[in-house]
Amino acid sequence: MYPSSEQSIRNPHELYYKNIRKIKESMEKNNRKRKLRVCVATCNRADYSKLAPIMFGLKADPDNFELDVVVLGSHLIDDYGNTYRMIEQDDFDIHAKLHTIVRGEDEASMVESVGLALVKLPDVLNRLKPDVMIVHGDRFDALALATSAALMNIRILHVEGGEVSGTIDDSIRHAITKLAHYHVCCTHTAEQHLIAMCEDHDRILLAGCPSYDMLLSAMNKDNYMSILETWLGEDVKPYEYIVAVQHPVTTNIKHSLKMFELTLDALISFNKKTLILFPNIDAGSKEMVRVMRKKGIEQNPQFRAVKHVPFEQFIQLVAHAGCMIGNSSCGVREAGAFGTPVINLGTRQTGRETGENVLHVRDADTQNKIHHALELQFGKKYPCSKIYGDGNAVPRILKFLKTLDLSEPLQKKFCFPPVKECISQDIDFILETQSALAVDLGGTNLRVAIISMKGDIVQKYTESNPKTYEERIELILKMCVKAASDAVRFNCRILGVGISTGGRVNPHEGVVLHSTKLIQEWNSVDLRTPISDALHLPVWVDNDGNCAALAEKKFGHGKGVENFVTVITGTGIGGGIVHNNELIHGSGFCAAELGHIMVSVDGPECMCGSQGCIEAYASGMALQREAKKLHDEDQLLVEGMSVKNDEPVTAIHLIQAAQMGNSKADSILRTAGVALGVGIVNILHMVNPSLVILSGVLASHYEGSVKHVISQRALSSAQEVSVASSFLKEPALLGAASMVLDYATRRIH
């Protein structure tokens, strides 16, 4: 049977579209299965330390990626250690070696080197035909790579864009940003810079620095002494030597030579064992080497001058140094992960984000100034900082690469206006939730929580507070490690650890000076150092009352209020004072001990040893004491109330009895409310806040009494104060978190 004429006309069209669909489906299927061909080009020892972790990650996933390695620049120069050999030692196949450096080490030779690279790269890229070229940083060689790839319609992924420094590198870095199609940045600030430069936010990945993946995994290795002895001699001791890395500043070579000469003079006079690396290949480096030889550095027994140190060994040398000096980005980036003291000289790293371990000597114009900086920094101990990464950059980068759609148009699109109000999209591989680990050390319980920037408690952990120092520290570390591990599952990036504890605290040093009687073995305790060392995170510590005030300032009634007082009404009485938007600590860190304001000369005895304190009247312990007295005299319980034989009598029973008509219980509560109100009137007359916030479990019971006493006893000028009960459920934890989430530090010398 033959088809009708209508069918014969329709069927060819159907067949045509059916074939088109099959072809399209086949192409999509092939595209999904095809490996992404990635070319990684490395120019020098510094950028290889950042690219190597990515290369290892790509090589370990052959089902999804095909890796091509191109080596050029100073890797292939004997004077700089022929560092291409370490790439071969890492078992990478090098698909092309390009001699691109024109010797001369001056401005003209840098330009000629870029030109030579531009001449040689097209043949290599034509042969390799990569889908994506990974380019790192801000070197002139990298500019040649990005230019070649862009002109040959090869997609570029730029690592470490958006950062700021003080030389021609800045201009090169931003030029590469404009050529690149995708961006991997290390810090939130760098991400903001990229967005402000009109880059498409969907193509920006906040991953952290790839070198931190290797750095954080290698920093606790036990074989570091053999590495130290290899490079510095058998008599070397940890933290008793200096690492010096100084490069020329190409925009002011003459000044950088003078500064290098002064640095060497200061190091010679400081007379500590020093490992000094030869400068990079920038214009001016040849003259810097001449200065080293003029000073006899290579013959000086206190110095070891080397051209190159493998990165995994250099990590150990920096981690165990007494100080690092120079103008290398390693000082302001990687050294912070170890808390190594750093002296950053001159303007080469101006604008870089730094931890508190970095002391800047912007105008290093005298030997004495540099020598004084060495005296200040050498041998100091700083908390570990993870500004530039948390050790998980490579998994994020690989995940990002797997999402690339090669069918998208190659032409870049720029986003105007430059900065969106919402700078981050809710995509798990682009930006995790910035969070803090909060620790609350109470008299009974020890609590740890993961808290987000918005104050959401993502996860909370509670254990009984041990009685001894050793058990307590061990439990804190165990709980924090558990929380930090869980944070990855919750897609949270931990920025640091905040600790709230009772007693008198020196927040600058992270030391509990003197604790309350509720927490035993807790005097002169350095909390910051062991926790920072174990978690490799910065740590902040403060008194629980101050933390409650900080919680209100960031998340509660105190938000946007310049002057307010928070009073905690719980087991004890405490609080914090915020004046002109600053928390008041006092000269001896005992400001805002509000519970020990005396409201009676001969009142009940307080746990501090004095009499008539607010805490002796209005704290949970004071109310429990009075409740027990009434119970022992059979005057507590009223009809409808009962207390089991094994049930402890608490302040709650006293409040319940008063609510059910017990006049004696009601009288005790009214006396407590008046005592608290009188104490708060004294506070109003001293610091004149615009707001008083009552926090803690007893806050709602005292609010009415406090307002009444203020209306009766405060000066008329102070009666305008607002009084409110806190709505925050976890003020201690939220305050501990706010120390982390709001912290920023800069140190200038």
Beta strands, then each sheet from edge to edge (+ up, - down):
strand 1: 36-42
strand 2: 65-72
strand 3: 96-98
strand 4: 132-136
strand 5: 155-159
strand 6: 182-185
strand 7: 204-206
strand 8: 241-245
strand 9: 273-277
strand 10: 303-306
strand 11: 323-326
strand 12: 342-345
strand 13: 358-361
strand 14: 433-441
strand 15: 445-452
strand 16: 457-464
strand 17: 492-501
strand 18: 504-506
strand 19: 511-514
strand 20: 525-526
strand 21: 539-543
strand 22: 564-569
strand 23: 573-579
strand 24: 582-583
strand 25: 691-695
strand 26: 722-725
sheet 1: 3+ 2+ 1+ 4+ 5+ 6+ 7+
sheet 2: 10+ 9+ 8+ 11+ 12+ 13+
sheet 3: 16+ 15- 14+ 17+ 21+
sheet 4: 18+ 19- 20+
sheet 5: 24+ 23- 22+ 25+ 26+
end
